[in-house]
Amino acid sequence: MSTDRTTATERIRAELDHPVIDADGHYLEYQPALAGYFQDEGLDAEAVLAGDVATGIGTWGYVDLSEEERCQRRATRTPWWAAPSANTLDVATATFPALLNERLDEIGIDFAIMYGSAALVYPLIVDDETRIHACRAINRYASNAFAEYSDRMTPAAVIPMHTPQEAIEALEFAVGDLGMKAAMISGFVERPIEDPSGGAYNVWWDTLGLDSAYDYDPFWRRCLELGISPACHSSTMGIGLRRSTSTYMYNHIGHFAAASEAFAKSLFFGGVTQRFPELRIGLLEGGVHWGVGLFADLISRWEKRNVEAISTYDPARLDVALFEELAAKYGGALRERGLASAPLRPGSWASDGPHDDFAALELTSPEDVRDRFVPNFFFGCEADDPMIASAFDRNRIPLGASISAMFSSDIGHWDVPDMTEVLGEAYENVEKGWLDLAQFRDFVFGNVLRFYTDTNPDFFRGTAVEQAVADSLESKRPT
């Protein structure tokens, strides 16, 4: 390991008066061991790894298709070479919790929430029995693998979301039977559409809130009862415009953010955050700049299209006489070529209005929009993300809000070729003047702390950061 890097990490840590909590590290599954857990669940490991997976990671089986077949099927290029293999030490570190535990101080992290890698795919498996048991298997694997190191790290349970009951049962097993306290969910479920006219098979993406096939309120309620802040870690490669047949990077850029944006909008417009104001949702690996933009968009849309303002756009309010007068004066060649006397044709622009697109939210002011969004959503940002500071720019964010960005190292994956660099990359935001030390504290400690303790005050009990968390919570209690 590099002495220079070790020294840099030590120098940064010496300037901080708080711990560093990683909201999103990744472990690499040790397949020989995981196979045994699959077998315990009645699954064949090879069958699971080669099974049919819903859209979200590209076309399953892409590598076995010929170039002609890929073009004919418009097969979406899947991820490839996804681990930093040339750095054998880091690959082993991501694979074996004992080694990660030994190196956390060198990396500069005091406590880490760890997510699987292949496990990101398991909630997307199409077959119900395979999906449910694969998620149980990975949760048993992770619970056992990390059990000895609970003072420095904890794994997130993988929760399949095809139905609320399926999700609740998986959550209760993970929390009640396995003692897990973090959870990863998919922010959407791919569902089939059967065209009754006999047309081609199609699919739609249920984002679990607005227009969902199910009422997921029982699941959100159960999360709060069990002290769980669920985190969305969904892929949209192969969906919409991310369908290149040849280029992984074309499909990859922005895909986590796209999934999280759809999920966040669905929960907001579906009234989930209005009904469950204490619910905390993590939106991982997509950065925060899109979250800042979404919040601003929600404010501006509500101001211009709330149930009162929307009457401004009623076609019936057009003064046809005045329009005709102006057309006669300014219409020129357009008028001569037969400009219609009625500029807005009947039936155009959804004339069946008015509609209140915000009806489920009971909003009366921009502050209500803020209160249904800002406290509920937390955004995972990787260390090298240059847009982190946008979350703290209260001068430009509506109502002077701050959006909750959380340090998320993504160690274990290809975008972290050297684990010892992540803290230094994150701290560059301070060195470049983009964040001050208080904001950096919120990024690597305070916001992650709130995400978990808002729903489970004991989340960090028994960990290396227990006292620092307790001191921070105590300092914020009203006197």
PyMOL commands that set and color helices and strands:
alter all, ss='L'
color gray80, all
select helices_A, chain A and resi 3-15+31-40+45-49+62-64+67-73+88-95+97-107+118-120+122-124+128-149+164-177+217-226+248-252+255-269+272-275+289-305+309-313+315-317+320-330+332-336+359-361+366-373+388-392+398-400+419-431+437-453+466-476
alter helices_A, ss='H'
color red, helices_A
select strands_A, chain A and resi 21-26+111-115+153-159+182-185+189-193+202-206+230-232+281-283+377-381+404-407
alter strands_A, ss='S'
color yellow, strands_A
deselect
rebuild
show_as cartoon
